[in-house]
Amino acid sequence: MEVFDTFLSKFPPESGLQKPSGGIMEQFKGKLPTALLDLWREYGFGNYGQGLLKIINPADYADTTSLWIGKIENCYPILMSGFGVLFVYRKLSDTTDDICLLDIHHRKSGSFSIGFSDFFSDIVPSDSFAKQFLLVDLFQEASVKFGAPAANEIFFFAPALVLGGRESMEYVRKGDAIVHQHLLYEMGSADDAWSEAYEANPHAFGLDEGGVLISFTLTETVDTILPISPEKEYEIEGETISKWLLVFFSLTEDENLCVLEYHRALQLLQPYVMETRDSHILIRG
């Protein structure tokens, strides 16, 4: 199992792992890499690295992945972070495969564009992977407060990130992984105002005294997505952005009503904030 040598060194198996039954081994024979089946047989399902990662039984999380990404043939969830992010093995052909991501908190999915062996030997053990996908510091802090999660448990955020929660300790809770994964899906299954809203784009203007002015536009009848800190989102190479403005435009009057310094405008708009997601807010029209 050379492919797992570095993985097991960085994320050693915890006690209480569950060995797969003969039926489970037979169910996934030929569908998943032999090296993974050997890992199941030798160590089992459960927590690795104190729960930072979990080797999971794909059958237990099949319904979850079907909810989020639909029923796709030759796709099997095999790994889960301590915060419930799923990593899905995808068999593309007899000779090629890759690993996909299902991030339940940010409602994102995608492929690492790398094969199974390289994923476990190179990507998972890397510091950048731990920082981006495992939230190591937050996980360790949560483990001290709530105790390490059991094999079927994860840490999550309440309220959820899509409802204004934050990746900080005050929002962290612990509970059943599958229950929370399904709950987060249900939260987004209703009509999503974000998908219908207009995302304001920055407009750049050169200033006579030098530097650049960046403005965004808000109208009185359109739900609009605005960045909370545009200075962290946008930059112009070789230019100094000296002013950030929000323009209030009236569709009914077909004219600008006023222009305010951007952050001052956001303060005044707080009563009209419908929701916050990551680095953006949704303003009611």
N, C-alpha and C positions, 0 to 999 in steps of 0.2 A: 504493500500500500504506500509506495514512495510518494504518490501524489498528495497524501495526507500528512506526510512527515512534519512539514512546517506548520500546518494547521493544528495538529495535535500538540505540537510543542508550545504554540502560542495560546491555544484554547484547549487545555487538557480536559478529558472527560470527567464529569462529576460522578459521585456515587448515585446509586438508585436508577441507573439507566435501564430502559426496558428493551430486552432482546426481541427481535421480530419473530413471529410465528412462522412455521413452514409455509403456511398459506400466503402470508405477506411476501415472503421471499419468492415464492412461485409466481405470485401476481405481477411482480415487477421484473422478473427475470427476462432479459432481452429488451426491456423498455428503458432501463436505467443502466449506467456504466457499472461494469463488474466491480470496479474499485469501491464504489459507493455501497454496493450490496455486501462486499467484504467488510466494510466499516460497520455497517449495521450488525453483521453477524458477530464481529469481535467485540464491539463496544455497546451498540444499541442506540435507541432514540432517547432524547432528553437534553439536559443542559451540558454545554461545553464552555470552558472559560468562565465558570461561576454564573452561567446563564446569559452571558453576552451574546452567545449564539446557541441555537438549538438545532440539532439534527432531528428532523421530523418525519413521521410516517405520512407519505403523500396522500394516503387514503383519508387521513383525518382532516386534511385541509383542502380536499378536492372541491367541496361545495363552496368554500370561501373563494378560491381562485375562479370558479365558474361564475360566481356572483359578480366579481370585479372585472374579469376580462372575457367572460363567455366560455363556452365549452370548446376548447381548442385541442385537437388531437396531438398526442405526443408531447404534452406539457405537464410537468409534475412538480409541485412544490416540494423542495427537499431541505431547505434551510430557512431559519427564521431568526431575526434579531430579538434581543430582549425587549424591544419596543414594538414587536409585531410586524416588522417589515419582512416580507416574504421574498425568497429567492427561488426562482422557478427554472428547472432544467427543461430545455427544449431540444428535442431530437429533430434535426433538420433533414438528415438523410442517414444512410447507413454509415457514413464516414464523418459527418460533421454535426456539431451540436453547439449550443451556446447557453448562457445563463441570463435570465431576464429578472427584472426588479418589479415588485409590486409594493409601492410605498403607500400604505393605507392612510397615513396622516396628512400627506401633501397631495393625495389623490393623483399619484403619478405612476406610470409604468414605462418600461423601456428595456432595451437589451444592453448588456455590457459588451456585446460584439466580441466575445472571447469564449473559447471552448471550456468545457468542464475542468479538464486537468489544469490548465493555466489559471483558471479562476481560483481554484483551491490552493494551488501552490504559490501563486504570485500576487493575486489581487486581495484575497481575504486576509492574509497575514500582514498586509501593508498598513502603515500608520495612517495613510490618507483614507483608506477604507474604514478603519476604526473611527476616525474623526467624523467622516461624513455620514456613515450609515449606522454606527453602533452607539453614538453619543456616550462614549465611555465615561466621561466625568459625571454626567448626569445620571447614568446608570448606577455608578458606584455610590453616588450620594443617595439615590433612591433606595438602593439595597440596604444601606445603613438605617434609613428611616423606616422602611416597610418590611425589611427582610428580603432575601434573595427570592425571586419568583420561582414557583414550582415549574415543572416541565410544561404544564398546560397554561401557565400564567405569563402575562407580559405587563410591562409598565405602559401607561398611556396618559393622555392629557385630558383634563376636565376643567373648563370646556374644551372640546376638540379644537385643534389648530384652525380648522375651517370656520369655527364659530367664535374665534377671538382668543383662544388659548395661546400659550407661549411655551417654547422649549426651555422652561425653567422649573425649578423644584416646586414652587408654589402651585403649579398646575398638574404635577405628576400624581397618578394614582396607580393601583395595582389590581388586576382582575383577570378573569378567564380570557384567553387569547381569542378563541373562536367567537365567543359572545361579542367581544368588542369589535372584532373585524367586521362582523355582520352588522353591528349597530352603526359603525361609521359608514358602511355602504348605504344603509337605509337613510342616513342623514342627507346623503347626496342624491337619493333617487327621486326626490320631489323636484319640481321645477326649480332650476338653479338661476337665480337672478344674475349671477355673475356671467353666465354664458350669454345672457341677453343684453348685458350692459355694454356701453361704449368705453373702450380703454383709451384714455387721453394720451396723445402722443406729444413729445416735446417739440417746440419750434424754436430755432436758434436765430438770433439777430446780433449783428456786430454793433458795438457801441462806438460813438465818435471818440470818446476818451480812451478807448481801448477796452479789451475784454469782450465777453459775450454775455448776452441776456438770453435766458431760457424761459419760455412761457408754456403753460398748459391752459386749456380752455374748458370751462364748465358752463353748461346751458341750464335753463330753468325747467326743462321738461324731460331731460334724458338722464337715466341712471348712468353714473360715470365712475369708472375705476381710476383712482389716482395713486401715485406712489407716495408713501409716507415720508421718505427721505430721498428726493430725486437726486441730490448731490452724491448719494451712494450708488445710484443706479446708472447714472449717465456721466459721460465725460467726452470732451473733444480733444483729441491729441494735439498738443502744442498750443492750446488755448486756455485762458483762465476764465472760468464762468463766474462772473461777479454778481449776477442778479438772477433770482428765481422768482417768477411771478405766476399768479393765477388770474386769468382773464374771465370775467363773468359776461357771457354773451346771451342776448335775448333773441330767441327765434321769432317770437311774436313781433318784436320791434325791429328785428334785423339790424341790431347795433350792439356795440359793447356797452355794458352798463357801468363797469368799473374795473380797475386793475388793482390787485393787492399783492403785497409781499407774500410769497407762497405759504410759509409756515404760519404767518398771521391769519391767512385765509383758512387754513385747515383748522386752526383753533376756533374760528367763528362758525365753521361748518360742523362741529362736533354733534349738534342736535340732529343732523341729517345723515350721520353715518349709519348705514344699515348693517355692515359687517366688516370685519378686518380679517385678511388672510395674508399670512407671511408679511411681506413688505408693502402691501397695498390696502387701500380702504375702498369700500363701495359707498358712494354718495347717492342718496335718493334724489331723483329728478324733481 
